[in-house]
């Protein structure tokens, strides 16, 4: 089910963000993705688009392949 | 730039589809993603959402990690 994978993706984003010691606001500032949107992505609530996925990967300095690792 | 990565993603989808000997219509039927939308994704024109990315990966029997390999 899509929702389960979305949830895993959200957790991956959250873990990578926390590894960097960043708040959601820090990730928003560094990626250009709005802060409330970051929260929704991390909770798996957002049907995030590839453009925003790319912005998050760039801010977190990971490849898309790494961002989807294990998913 | 996002567009370059979107283009690569589209080529990846196209290659995987062709490896299976599928037309865009076959991939549309197997994934539940509309045919004209498949064309736009393959050309990098579509800001595809994670839910549709998941549908494509399932239809192509690849993980998300594999779908984004090298990107």
Backbone of each chain as nested JSON, in Angstrom:
{
  "chains": [
    {"id": "A", "residues": [
      {"number": 1, "name": "UNK", "atoms": {"N": [0.842, -1.217, 0.0], "CA": [0.0, 0.0, 0.0], "C": [0.877, 1.268, 0.0]}},
      {"number": 2, "name": "UNK", "atoms": {"N": [0.437, 2.216, -0.788], "CA": [1.18, 3.476, -0.928], "C": [1.441, 4.172, 0.407]}},
      {"number": 3, "name": "UNK", "atoms": {"N": [0.429, 4.168, 1.269], "CA": [0.546, 4.909, 2.532], "C": [1.708, 4.373, 3.377]}},
      {"number": 4, "name": "UNK", "atoms": {"N": [1.877, 3.052, 3.385], "CA": [2.963, 2.434, 4.162], "C": [4.322, 2.894, 3.634]}},
      {"number": 5, "name": "UNK", "atoms": {"N": [4.45, 2.969, 2.328], "CA": [5.728, 3.389, 1.733], "C": [5.951, 4.886, 1.97]}},
      {"number": 6, "name": "UNK", "atoms": {"N": [4.874, 5.662, 1.829], "CA": [4.959, 7.098, 2.146], "C": [5.425, 7.311, 3.575]}},
      {"number": 7, "name": "UNK", "atoms": {"N": [4.881, 6.499, 4.504], "CA": [5.289, 6.609, 5.917], "C": [6.771, 6.332, 6.08]}},
      {"number": 8, "name": "UNK", "atoms": {"N": [7.252, 5.284, 5.391], "CA": [8.673, 4.934, 5.47], "C": [9.529, 6.052, 4.893]}},
      {"number": 9, "name": "UNK", "atoms": {"N": [9.07, 6.613, 3.77], "CA": [9.799, 7.723, 3.156], "C": [9.886, 8.897, 4.139]}},
      {"number": 10, "name": "UNK", "atoms": {"N": [8.792, 9.185, 4.793], "CA": [8.75, 10.272, 5.772], "C": [9.719, 10.041, 6.92]}},
      {"number": 11, "name": "UNK", "atoms": {"N": [9.776, 8.789, 7.378], "CA": [10.695, 8.46, 8.474], "C": [12.145, 8.615, 8.028]}},
      {"number": 12, "name": "UNK", "atoms": {"N": [12.402, 8.235, 6.776], "CA": [13.747, 8.372, 6.224], "C": [14.16, 9.864, 6.21]}},
      {"number": 13, "name": "UNK", "atoms": {"N": [13.254, 10.706, 5.753], "CA": [13.537, 12.155, 5.727], "C": [13.795, 12.652, 7.143]}},
      {"number": 14, "name": "UNK", "atoms": {"N": [12.933, 12.232, 8.069], "CA": [13.087, 12.672, 9.476], "C": [14.426, 12.23, 10.056]}},
      {"number": 15, "name": "UNK", "atoms": {"N": [14.793, 10.959, 9.814], "CA": [16.062, 10.447, 10.351], "C": [17.26, 11.202, 9.788]}},
      {"number": 16, "name": "UNK", "atoms": {"N": [17.246, 11.436, 8.475], "CA": [18.358, 12.157, 7.844], "C": [18.439, 13.583, 8.384]}},
      {"number": 17, "name": "UNK", "atoms": {"N": [17.279, 14.208, 8.573], "CA": [17.244, 15.572, 9.125], "C": [17.819, 15.587, 10.536]}},
      {"number": 18, "name": "UNK", "atoms": {"N": [17.379, 14.637, 11.355], "CA": [17.842, 14.605, 12.756], "C": [19.326, 14.267, 12.849]}},
      {"number": 19, "name": "UNK", "atoms": {"N": [19.795, 13.381, 11.941], "CA": [21.236, 13.058, 11.896], "C": [22.063, 14.332, 11.751]}},
      {"number": 20, "name": "UNK", "atoms": {"N": [21.495, 15.308, 11.045], "CA": [22.202, 16.571, 10.82], "C": [21.975, 17.58, 11.945]}},
      {"number": 21, "name": "UNK", "atoms": {"N": [21.156, 17.172, 12.921], "CA": [20.853, 18.068, 14.033], "C": [19.975, 19.237, 13.625]}},
      {"number": 22, "name": "UNK", "atoms": {"N": [19.19, 19.035, 12.552], "CA": [18.34, 20.111, 12.035], "C": [16.91, 20.012, 12.548]}},
      {"number": 23, "name": "UNK", "atoms": {"N": [16.302, 21.161, 12.798], "CA": [14.861, 21.241, 13.044], "C": [14.144, 21.176, 11.692]}},
      {"number": 24, "name": "UNK", "atoms": {"N": [12.822, 21.009, 11.715], "CA": [12.045, 21.052, 10.466], "C": [12.242, 22.41, 9.793]}},
      {"number": 25, "name": "UNK", "atoms": {"N": [12.372, 23.436, 10.608], "CA": [12.568, 24.785, 10.068], "C": [13.914, 24.889, 9.353]}},
      {"number": 26, "name": "UNK", "atoms": {"N": [14.946, 24.265, 9.917], "CA": [16.258, 24.252, 9.256], "C": [16.154, 23.577, 7.888]}},
      {"number": 27, "name": "UNK", "atoms": {"N": [15.466, 22.419, 7.855], "CA": [15.333, 21.696, 6.582], "C": [14.52, 22.52, 5.585]}},
      {"number": 28, "name": "UNK", "atoms": {"N": [13.489, 23.199, 6.087], "CA": [12.688, 24.072, 5.223], "C": [13.576, 25.174, 4.632]}},
      {"number": 29, "name": "UNK", "atoms": {"N": [14.358, 25.808, 5.485], "CA": [15.241, 26.903, 5.035], "C": [16.261, 26.394, 4.011]}},
      {"number": 30, "name": "UNK", "atoms": {"N": [16.817, 25.214, 4.274], "CA": [17.883, 24.698, 3.414], "C": [17.369, 24.116, 2.096]}},
      {"number": 31, "name": "UNK", "atoms": {"N": [16.115, 23.673, 2.08], "CA": [15.575, 23.021, 0.879], "C": [14.658, 23.916, 0.059]}},
      {"number": 32, "name": "UNK", "atoms": {"N": [14.063, 24.907, 0.707], "CA": [13.069, 25.726, 0.015], "C": [11.685, 25.089, 0.02]}},
      {"number": 33, "name": "UNK", "atoms": {"N": [11.528, 23.991, 0.771], "CA": [10.202, 23.365, 0.924], "C": [9.589, 23.924, 2.218]}},
      {"number": 34, "name": "UNK", "atoms": {"N": [8.326, 24.32, 2.176], "CA": [7.705, 25.0, 3.317], "C": [7.668, 24.126, 4.573]}},
      {"number": 35, "name": "UNK", "atoms": {"N": [7.863, 24.729, 5.733], "CA": [7.993, 23.999, 6.984], "C": [6.789, 23.11, 7.316]}},
      {"number": 36, "name": "UNK", "atoms": {"N": [5.578, 23.617, 7.121], "CA": [4.394, 22.808, 7.462], "C": [4.302, 21.603, 6.52]}},
      {"number": 37, "name": "UNK", "atoms": {"N": [4.785, 21.792, 5.333], "CA": [4.813, 20.75, 4.321], "C": [5.821, 19.668, 4.741]}},
      {"number": 38, "name": "UNK", "atoms": {"N": [6.965, 20.085, 5.309], "CA": [7.984, 19.142, 5.821], "C": [7.36, 18.236, 6.878]}},
      {"number": 39, "name": "UNK", "atoms": {"N": [6.605, 18.829, 7.799], "CA": [5.958, 18.04, 8.844], "C": [5.028, 16.997, 8.243]}},
      {"number": 40, "name": "UNK", "atoms": {"N": [4.232, 17.404, 7.258], "CA": [3.277, 16.491, 6.611], "C": [4.001, 15.383, 5.847]}},
      {"number": 41, "name": "UNK", "atoms": {"N": [5.111, 15.722, 5.201], "CA": [5.907, 14.709, 4.488], "C": [6.446, 13.69, 5.496]}},
      {"number": 42, "name": "UNK", "atoms": {"N": [6.996, 14.185, 6.593], "CA": [7.583, 13.282, 7.593], "C": [6.529, 12.371, 8.22]}},
      {"number": 43, "name": "UNK", "atoms": {"N": [5.306, 12.836, 8.284], "CA": [4.217, 12.01, 8.841], "C": [3.551, 11.144, 7.765]}},
      {"number": 44, "name": "UNK", "atoms": {"N": [4.04, 11.209, 6.528], "CA": [3.474, 10.397, 5.447], "C": [2.123, 10.898, 4.974]}},
      {"number": 45, "name": "UNK", "atoms": {"N": [1.787, 12.131, 5.327], "CA": [0.465, 12.664, 4.986], "C": [0.436, 13.353, 3.628]}},
      {"number": 46, "name": "UNK", "atoms": {"N": [1.617, 13.592, 3.074], "CA": [1.699, 14.424, 1.874], "C": [2.07, 13.588, 0.655]}},
      {"number": 47, "name": "UNK", "atoms": {"N": [1.308, 13.763, -0.422], "CA": [1.635, 13.096, -1.682], "C": [2.699, 13.935, -2.392]}},
      {"number": 48, "name": "UNK", "atoms": {"N": [3.904, 13.898, -1.835], "CA": [5.014, 14.776, -2.24], "C": [5.416, 14.536, -3.703]}},
      {"number": 49, "name": "UNK", "atoms": {"N": [5.746, 15.604, -4.387], "CA": [6.111, 15.52, -5.811], "C": [7.615, 15.325, -5.982]}},
      {"number": 50, "name": "UNK", "atoms": {"N": [7.996, 14.852, -7.164], "CA": [9.414, 14.592, -7.431], "C": [10.259, 15.867, -7.293]}},
      {"number": 51, "name": "UNK", "atoms": {"N": [9.725, 17.01, -7.688], "CA": [10.506, 18.251, -7.561], "C": [10.853, 18.541, -6.095]}},
      {"number": 52, "name": "UNK", "atoms": {"N": [9.888, 18.329, -5.205], "CA": [10.171, 18.557, -3.785], "C": [11.068, 17.461, -3.208]}},
      {"number": 53, "name": "UNK", "atoms": {"N": [10.913, 16.237, -3.71], "CA": [11.8, 15.148, -3.283], "C": [13.245, 15.498, -3.653]}},
      {"number": 54, "name": "UNK", "atoms": {"N": [13.433, 16.035, -4.852], "CA": [14.769, 16.429, -5.32], "C": [15.337, 17.553, -4.43]}},
      {"number": 55, "name": "UNK", "atoms": {"N": [14.491, 18.523, -4.085], "CA": [14.939, 19.626, -3.21], "C": [15.392, 19.096, -1.845]}},
      {"number": 56, "name": "UNK", "atoms": {"N": [14.625, 18.139, -1.31], "CA": [14.978, 17.573, -0.004], "C": [16.3, 16.809, -0.089]}},
      {"number": 57, "name": "UNK", "atoms": {"N": [16.453, 16.01, -1.155], "CA": [17.691, 15.228, -1.332], "C": [18.894, 16.16, -1.413]}},
      {"number": 58, "name": "UNK", "atoms": {"N": [18.753, 17.246, -2.177], "CA": [19.865, 18.197, -2.319], "C": [20.213, 18.83, -0.977]}},
      {"number": 59, "name": "UNK", "atoms": {"N": [19.192, 19.26, -0.226], "CA": [19.44, 19.899, 1.069], "C": [20.12, 18.919, 2.024]}},
      {"number": 60, "name": "UNK", "atoms": {"N": [19.706, 17.638, 1.956], "CA": [20.256, 16.623, 2.856], "C": [21.562, 16.018, 2.324]}},
      {"number": 61, "name": "UNK", "atoms": {"N": [21.97, 16.458, 1.141], "CA": [23.205, 15.966, 0.495], "C": [23.211, 14.444, 0.323]}},
      {"number": 62, "name": "UNK", "atoms": {"N": [22.082, 13.894, -0.106], "CA": [22.003, 12.47, -0.437], "C": [21.47, 12.338, -1.863]}},
      {"number": 63, "name": "UNK", "atoms": {"N": [21.799, 11.201, -2.503], "CA": [21.23, 10.93, -3.828], "C": [19.786, 10.473, -3.653]}},
      {"number": 64, "name": "UNK", "atoms": {"N": [19.008, 10.499, -4.73], "CA": [17.637, 9.995, -4.652], "C": [17.666, 8.513, -4.302]}},
      {"number": 65, "name": "UNK", "atoms": {"N": [18.647, 7.815, -4.86], "CA": [18.79, 6.383, -4.556], "C": [18.948, 6.165, -3.037]}},
      {"number": 66, "name": "UNK", "atoms": {"N": [19.777, 6.986, -2.4], "CA": [19.981, 6.86, -0.949], "C": [18.705, 7.23, -0.182]}},
      {"number": 67, "name": "UNK", "atoms": {"N": [18.023, 8.261, -0.688], "CA": [16.812, 8.735, -0.005], "C": [15.735, 7.641, 0.003]}},
      {"number": 68, "name": "UNK", "atoms": {"N": [15.725, 6.804, -1.043], "CA": [14.718, 5.738, -1.14], "C": [15.277, 4.383, -0.715]}},
      {"number": 69, "name": "UNK", "atoms": {"N": [16.44, 4.385, -0.113], "CA": [17.098, 3.128, 0.277], "C": [16.199, 2.282, 1.18]}},
      {"number": 70, "name": "UNK", "atoms": {"N": [16.024, 1.028, 0.793], "CA": [15.231, 0.115, 1.605], "C": [13.728, 0.224, 1.382]}},
      {"number": 71, "name": "UNK", "atoms": {"N": [13.312, 1.175, 0.566], "CA": [11.872, 1.37, 0.323], "C": [11.402, 0.567, -0.902]}}
    ]},
    {"id": "B", "residues": [
      {"number": 1, "name": "UNK", "atoms": {"N": [19.915, 20.767, -11.268], "CA": [18.563, 21.259, -11.612], "C": [17.554, 20.107, -11.615]}},
      {"number": 2, "name": "UNK", "atoms": {"N": [16.379, 20.384, -11.087], "CA": [15.317, 19.382, -11.0], "C": [14.965, 18.766, -12.345]}},
      {"number": 3, "name": "UNK", "atoms": {"N": [14.897, 19.596, -13.389], "CA": [14.451, 19.11, -14.702], "C": [15.375, 18.017, -15.229]}},
      {"number": 4, "name": "UNK", "atoms": {"N": [16.68, 18.17, -15.009], "CA": [17.642, 17.166, -15.467], "C": [17.396, 15.835, -14.758]}},
      {"number": 5, "name": "UNK", "atoms": {"N": [17.113, 15.887, -13.482], "CA": [16.875, 14.657, -12.722], "C": [15.53, 14.047, -13.122]}},
      {"number": 6, "name": "UNK", "atoms": {"N": [14.532, 14.897, -13.321], "CA": [13.229, 14.425, -13.813], "C": [13.386, 13.713, -15.154]}},
      {"number": 7, "name": "UNK", "atoms": {"N": [14.228, 14.288, -16.033], "CA": [14.482, 13.665, -17.34], "C": [15.098, 12.278, -17.17]}},
      {"number": 8, "name": "UNK", "atoms": {"N": [16.08, 12.185, -16.26], "CA": [16.727, 10.898, -16.02], "C": [15.73, 9.888, -15.455]}},
      {"number": 9, "name": "UNK", "atoms": {"N": [14.89, 10.377, -14.55], "CA": [13.87, 9.499, -13.972], "C": [12.948, 8.981, -15.088]}},
      {"number": 10, "name": "UNK", "atoms": {"N": [12.545, 9.861, -15.973], "CA": [11.679, 9.478, -17.089], "C": [12.326, 8.435, -17.991]}},
      {"number": 11, "name": "UNK", "atoms": {"N": [13.624, 8.622, -18.234], "CA": [14.342, 7.65, -19.072], "C": [14.416, 6.295, -18.383]}},
      {"number": 12, "name": "UNK", "atoms": {"N": [14.597, 6.335, -17.07], "CA": [14.651, 5.096, -16.299], "C": [13.318, 4.337, -16.439]}},
      {"number": 13, "name": "UNK", "atoms": {"N": [12.214, 5.069, -16.276], "CA": [10.886, 4.448, -16.417], "C": [10.736, 3.87, -17.824]}},
      {"number": 14, "name": "UNK", "atoms": {"N": [11.113, 4.661, -18.825], "CA": [10.992, 4.209, -20.222], "C": [11.819, 2.941, -20.469]}},
      {"number": 15, "name": "UNK", "atoms": {"N": [13.074, 2.922, -19.972], "CA": [13.939, 1.755, -20.17], "C": [13.359, 0.5, -19.509]}},
      {"number": 16, "name": "UNK", "atoms": {"N": [12.889, 0.663, -18.287], "CA": [12.316, -0.487, -17.577], "C": [11.065, -0.996, -18.297]}},
      {"number": 17, "name": "UNK", "atoms": {"N": [10.246, -0.062, -18.79], "CA": [9.036, -0.438, -19.535], "C": [9.419, -1.203, -20.798]}},
      {"number": 18, "name": "UNK", "atoms": {"N": [10.381, -0.672, -21.545], "CA": [10.784, -1.317, -22.804], "C": [11.445, -2.675, -22.559]}},
      {"number": 19, "name": "UNK", "atoms": {"N": [12.226, -2.774, -21.46], "CA": [12.826, -4.07, -21.1], "C": [11.751, -5.155, -20.987]}},
      {"number": 20, "name": "UNK", "atoms": {"N": [10.564, -4.737, -20.567], "CA": [9.462, -5.688, -20.393], "C": [8.652, -5.879, -21.679]}},
      {"number": 21, "name": "UNK", "atoms": {"N": [9.058, -5.159, -22.727], "CA": [8.342, -5.246, -23.993], "C": [6.959, -4.619, -23.935]}},
      {"number": 22, "name": "UNK", "atoms": {"N": [6.791, -3.657, -23.003], "CA": [5.48, -3.026, -22.806], "C": [5.367, -1.71, -23.579]}},
      {"number": 23, "name": "UNK", "atoms": {"N": [4.186, -1.451, -24.101], "CA": [3.846, -0.124, -24.622], "C": [3.503, 0.784, -23.439]}},
      {"number": 24, "name": "UNK", "atoms": {"N": [3.387, 2.099, -23.708], "CA": [2.945, 3.018, -22.636], "C": [1.558, 2.599, -22.148]}},
      {"number": 25, "name": "UNK", "atoms": {"N": [0.737, 2.105, -23.074], "CA": [-0.608, 1.669, -22.71], "C": [-0.556, 0.456, -21.766]}},
      {"number": 26, "name": "UNK", "atoms": {"N": [0.371, -0.459, -22.031], "CA": [0.537, -1.613, -21.132], "C": [0.906, -1.148, -19.727]}},
      {"number": 27, "name": "UNK", "atoms": {"N": [1.858, -0.208, -19.659], "CA": [2.283, 0.28, -18.337], "C": [1.124, 1.009, -17.651]}},
      {"number": 28, "name": "UNK", "atoms": {"N": [0.36, 1.762, -18.433], "CA": [-0.82, 2.445, -17.882], "C": [-1.804, 1.421, -17.307]}},
      {"number": 29, "name": "UNK", "atoms": {"N": [-2.076, 0.377, -18.084], "CA": [-3.02, -0.66, -17.634], "C": [-2.508, -1.365, -16.381]}},
      {"number": 30, "name": "UNK", "atoms": {"N": [-1.219, -1.651, -16.348], "CA": [-0.652, -2.42, -15.234], "C": [-0.449, -1.59, -13.963]}},
      {"number": 31, "name": "UNK", "atoms": {"N": [-0.3, -0.28, -14.127], "CA": [-0.009, 0.576, -12.964], "C": [-1.228, 1.358, -12.469]}},
      {"number": 32, "name": "UNK", "atoms": {"N": [-2.181, 1.6, -13.363], "CA": [-3.312, 2.452, -12.995], "C": [-2.991, 3.933, -13.165]}},
      {"number": 33, "name": "UNK", "atoms": {"N": [-1.827, 4.24, -13.754], "CA": [-1.472, 5.638, -14.066], "C": [-1.9, 5.897, -15.518]}},
      {"number": 34, "name": "UNK", "atoms": {"N": [-2.564, 7.008, -15.772], "CA": [-3.132, 7.274, -17.105], "C": [-2.059, 7.344, -18.207]}},
      {"number": 35, "name": "UNK", "atoms": {"N": [-2.387, 6.83, -19.389], "CA": [-1.42, 6.693, -20.475], "C": [-0.755, 8.016, -20.877]}},
      {"number": 36, "name": "UNK", "atoms": {"N": [-1.541, 9.078, -21.0], "CA": [-0.952, 10.362, -21.431], "C": [0.006, 10.884, -20.351]}},
      {"number": 37, "name": "UNK", "atoms": {"N": [-0.303, 10.546, -19.132], "CA": [0.514, 10.925, -17.988], "C": [1.847, 10.156, -18.043]}},
      {"number": 38, "name": "UNK", "atoms": {"N": [1.787, 8.869, -18.447], "CA": [3.008, 8.055, -18.596], "C": [3.958, 8.722, -19.607]}},
      {"number": 39, "name": "UNK", "atoms": {"N": [3.404, 9.148, -20.725], "CA": [4.215, 9.808, -21.747], "C": [4.909, 11.044, -21.18]}},
      {"number": 40, "name": "UNK", "atoms": {"N": [4.155, 11.848, -20.443], "CA": [4.702, 13.083, -19.868], "C": [5.777, 12.777, -18.822]}},
      {"number": 41, "name": "UNK", "atoms": {"N": [5.565, 11.724, -18.044], "CA": [6.573, 11.32, -17.044], "C": [7.855, 10.904, -17.76]}},
      {"number": 42, "name": "UNK", "atoms": {"N": [7.721, 10.093, -18.8], "CA": [8.899, 9.594, -19.52], "C": [9.667, 10.735, -20.198]}},
      {"number": 43, "name": "UNK", "atoms": {"N": [8.962, 11.791, -20.564], "CA": [9.626, 12.954, -21.178], "C": [10.116, 13.963, -20.133]}},
      {"number": 44, "name": "UNK", "atoms": {"N": [9.914, 13.662, -18.87], "CA": [10.368, 14.56, -17.802], "C": [9.522, 15.813, -17.669]}},
      {"number": 45, "name": "UNK", "atoms": {"N": [8.331, 15.767, -18.25], "CA": [7.467, 16.951, -18.247], "C": [6.541, 17.02, -17.038]}},
      {"number": 46, "name": "UNK", "atoms": {"N": [6.464, 15.904, -16.321], "CA": [5.465, 15.806, -15.264], "C": [6.109, 15.84, -13.886]}},
      {"number": 47, "name": "UNK", "atoms": {"N": [5.573, 16.692, -13.01], "CA": [6.043, 16.723, -11.623], "C": [5.335, 15.597, -10.858]}},
      {"number": 48, "name": "UNK", "atoms": {"N": [5.742, 14.376, -11.178], "CA": [5.061, 13.166, -10.697], "C": [5.093, 13.057, -9.168]}},
      {"number": 49, "name": "UNK", "atoms": {"N": [4.006, 12.579, -8.594], "CA": [3.896, 12.466, -7.134], "C": [4.377, 11.098, -6.652]}},
      {"number": 50, "name": "UNK", "atoms": {"N": [4.692, 11.025, -5.359], "CA": [5.193, 9.767, -4.79], "C": [4.177, 8.631, -4.955]}},
      {"number": 51, "name": "UNK", "atoms": {"N": [2.883, 8.919, -4.853], "CA": [1.888, 7.847, -5.013], "C": [1.957, 7.24, -6.413]}},
      {"number": 52, "name": "UNK", "atoms": {"N": [2.122, 8.075, -7.43], "CA": [2.234, 7.536, -8.788], "C": [3.588, 6.861, -9.026]}},
      {"number": 53, "name": "UNK", "atoms": {"N": [4.632, 7.374, -8.382], "CA": [5.954, 6.722, -8.462], "C": [5.848, 5.306, -7.872]}},
      {"number": 54, "name": "UNK", "atoms": {"N": [5.145, 5.177, -6.756], "CA": [4.965, 3.868, -6.11], "C": [4.175, 2.924, -7.027]}},
      {"number": 55, "name": "UNK", "atoms": {"N": [3.138, 3.452, -7.682], "CA": [2.339, 2.627, -8.608], "C": [3.197, 2.116, -9.768]}},
      {"number": 56, "name": "UNK", "atoms": {"N": [4.049, 3.004, -10.287], "CA": [4.928, 2.604, -11.401], "C": [5.917, 1.538, -10.954]}},
      {"number": 57, "name": "UNK", "atoms": {"N": [6.524, 1.75, -9.774], "CA": [7.497, 0.778, -9.257], "C": [6.844, -0.595, -9.079]}},
      {"number": 58, "name": "UNK", "atoms": {"N": [5.631, -0.609, -8.522], "CA": [4.921, -1.885, -8.326], "C": [4.652, -2.569, -9.665]}},
      {"number": 59, "name": "UNK", "atoms": {"N": [4.159, -1.806, -10.633], "CA": [3.845, -2.391, -11.948], "C": [5.116, -2.941, -12.599]}},
      {"number": 60, "name": "UNK", "atoms": {"N": [6.231, -2.242, -12.425], "CA": [7.499, -2.655, -13.038], "C": [8.25, -3.679, -12.177]}},
      {"number": 61, "name": "UNK", "atoms": {"N": [7.695, -3.989, -11.024], "CA": [8.319, -4.952, -10.092], "C": [9.74, -4.563, -9.703]}},
      {"number": 62, "name": "UNK", "atoms": {"N": [9.94, -3.284, -9.413], "CA": [11.232, -2.822, -8.899], "C": [10.983, -2.055, -7.593]}},
      {"number": 63, "name": "UNK", "atoms": {"N": [12.014, -2.0, -6.746], "CA": [11.897, -1.197, -5.538], "C": [12.062, 0.277, -5.902]}},
      {"number": 64, "name": "UNK", "atoms": {"N": [11.669, 1.156, -5.011], "CA": [11.871, 2.588, -5.258], "C": [13.367, 2.874, -5.375]}},
      {"number": 65, "name": "UNK", "atoms": {"N": [14.15, 2.192, -4.554], "CA": [15.604, 2.353, -4.592], "C": [16.128, 2.029, -5.999]}},
      {"number": 66, "name": "UNK", "atoms": {"N": [15.643, 0.938, -6.578], "CA": [16.077, 0.556, -7.931], "C": [15.594, 1.563, -8.967]}},
      {"number": 67, "name": "UNK", "atoms": {"N": [14.372, 2.054, -8.763], "CA": [13.794, 2.996, -9.727], "C": [14.615, 4.299, -9.781]}},
      {"number": 68, "name": "UNK", "atoms": {"N": [15.206, 4.657, -8.648], "CA": [15.994, 5.895, -8.574], "C": [17.499, 5.636, -8.676]}},
      {"number": 69, "name": "UNK", "atoms": {"N": [17.857, 4.421, -9.05], "CA": [19.275, 4.04, -9.103], "C": [20.06, 4.976, -10.026]}},
      {"number": 70, "name": "UNK", "atoms": {"N": [21.169, 5.489, -9.498], "CA": [22.026, 6.357, -10.301], "C": [21.556, 7.804, -10.385]}},
      {"number": 71, "name": "UNK", "atoms": {"N": [20.403, 8.105, -9.807], "CA": [19.863, 9.469, -9.887], "C": [20.287, 10.302, -8.67]}}
    ]}
  ]
}
